[in-house]
């Protein structure tokens, strides 16, 4: 059999081109059909959504009207029922509540009166205790003032009262009313004091002595004393008046208050 030349028309290349064209035409037709179906489906979906929205809009006014009508009916029914029930409840409760209130008041009154009485009595007792404590404190202070003033006045009178004939008794009395530094100093000079009193034949008497407490505590005090004396001696004095100002320091020793220091003012 003779062979066909590939370059000549009607050969194998011509057949291949025809088949390719047919396949391309078929693919384009399939694609167009698919796009048409998709467009139809989208249109159906849009119509369905539109119908749904329209149905919702039509149904909303009816539903709202029905709800409002039902609400109005419920309100009217409640308004019609409430006054009657309120009146009935008030009428039922008032007779029962009044006796209970009066009973509670009667029960509370005795307790309130008793509490008020206790508080009043307690207040009066507290006031009495405070007043008593204050009075006791004032009385104690006045007692101390009087005690220190009297001790200082008596100490100065004892110290300045002197008679050369009874000088030994005078010295003993001074020592008995002294303590601390003042007693020690006086004991150291007792011999000279006695000798001068006898040689000068001194007689000293105290006319007046006034004392005022400057400061004090439970166990000591400082007292100012003003004293007037009359002196007679061999030096020529004959009941010569003399004024003295002294600062007397006192200290408590046992149950006695004694002079612990004496300063003579100029």
MOVEN-V63023 format. One line per field, one symbol per residue. ss: DSSP state (~ for helix, > for strand, _ for the rest). psi: psi as a letter, one per 30 degrees, with the letter a starting at -180 (. if undefined). Layout:
# MOVEN-V63023
ss: ???
psi: ???
This chain:
# MOVEN-V63023
ss: ___________~~~~~~~~~~~~~~~~~~~~~~~~~~~~~~~~~~~~~~~~~~~~~~~~~~~~~~~~~~~~~~~~~~~~~~~~~~~~~~~~~~~~~~~~~~~~~~~~~~~~~~~~~~~~~~~~~~~~~~~~~~~~~~~~~~~~~~~~~~~~~~~~~~~~~_>>~~~~~~~~~~~~~_>_~~~~~~~~~_~~~~~~~~~~~__>>>>>>>>>>>>>>___>>>>>>>>>>>>>_______>>>>>>>>>>>>>>__>>>>>>>>>__
psi: kklkkfflkgaeeeeeeeeeeeeeeeeeeeeeeeeeeeeeeeeeeeeeeeeeeeeeeefeeeeeeeeeeeeeeeeeeeefeeeeeeeeeeeeeeeeeeeeeeeeeeeeeeeeeeeeeeeeeeeeeeeeeeeeeeeeeeeeeeeeeeeeeeeeeeeeeeefjkkffheeeeeeeeefgllbeeeeeeefgeeeeeeeeeefhkkkkkelkkkkkellaffllkkkkkkklkkklfffkjhkkkkkkkjkklkkjbglklkfkkkkl.
